[in-house]
Amino acid sequence: MKRCLFLLIGLLCFNLGAQVKKEIFESFKLQERRGVSYYFPEDYSEEKKYPLILVLDAEYLFDMVVANAKFYSRHQRMPEAIIVGVDQAEDDIRWEDCDFEQTTGLPTEKGAKFYEFLGTELIPFLETQYSVAPFKMFIGYDITANFGNYFLFKDKSLFNSYLSISPVLATEMESRVPSRLSDLNQEIFYNVVLEKEKTEDRQRILQMNNALKSISKESLHYFFDEYDEADHVSIAAYGISKAFDNVFKIFRPITPKEYKTEILASNDPVFKYLEDRYDMIENLLGFEKPVELNDIMAIYAACLKKEDIESLKPLAELCKKQFPETMLGFYFEGEYYEELGEPKKAFKTFEKAFQMEEIDFLTKDMALEKIDALKADFGY
């Protein structure tokens, strides 16, 4: 009896610690039992919020999405995410789940039930059980890619981002999707990935692409990626990483190119760029991201390059909050007072910086040099 009890505890602990969990989901809407896989980041915490990525055709796509998400989040190119995959390969049920009426283009009776299963059972379950951020992404392939479009036709789209891999379009969807995305009052990322070789729906997809490209709307972020060497099978592997690049570009640390072409080229105060960037991350993804040291250093360099002294003050205050044990905030504040022509305040502030921990290129010797220079110039 004890052996069985310990075995049960061991299995429970293994499941709690595992990154990928697979279970049978009893669906009231479908009146079926469906295989579902879940991925949780290694350091999952209730204190953080995680975007949710829904993946159809999970037997084929789930592992690829998880592998890309792990790689990208490890290298700070996207936030850590919770990923849920729905199995659809057995008995080729994907066509039954996602089928549509040929005349209207609307889901069949089974498709409507599958829609309700995803939107009113599976996702709400995850939202009540786990720390899910408002940002949600849908990923599908051919017929399952088309199915994601139905979520656009609610007053508010359930998903903020869509990856449509070589979609098999329902009736009139090439015109309905652009029309809906043009009208939808919501921030949406819409990615279409297509192989170069001929498919039955290729011309309709290109027609949809032309219509979507013509929409001029700040809240719509549309991306179309076509691959010369891909076929209808390999295209599934091509598009996932590119979509993550497109959608989560704002989440990445500031790049040298961005520094030159956007920060230095802007007429706005330098600190405003940083402020707007992180406000956008919070508004789009639904959670606050700590400011990266890389981004702080880029803004600091731009302050000096553009002689934007006023931006040093809010940057210093930000550093005191984000890196409170380090000399970063007080050193920047000391430079602010120094450039402002207030040597007494600068002297006292550099003294505070000297007492704090070193960080990045800032050392105690640098603070001491500032202090000594001020002593020599003003006799403090």
Secondary structure, 3 states (H helix, E strand, C coil): CHHHHHHHHHHHHHHHHCCEEEEEEEECCCCEEEEEEEECCCCCCCCCCEEEEEECCHHHHHHHHHHHHHHHHHCCCCCCCEEEEECCCHHHHHHHHCCECCCCCCECHHHHHHHHHHHHHHHHHHHHHCCEEEEEEEEEECHHHHHHHHHHHCCCCCCCEEEEECCCCCCCHHHHHHHHHHHCCCCEEEEEEEECCCCCCHHHHHHHHHHHHCCCCCCEEEEEEEECCCCCCCHHHHHHHHHHHHHCHHHCCCCHHHHHHHHCCCCCCHHHHHHHHHHHHHHHHCCCCCCCHHHHHHHHHHHHHCCCHHHHHHHHHHHHHHCCCECHHHHHHHHHHHHHCCHHHHHHHHHHHHCCECECCECHHHHHHHHHHHHHHHCC
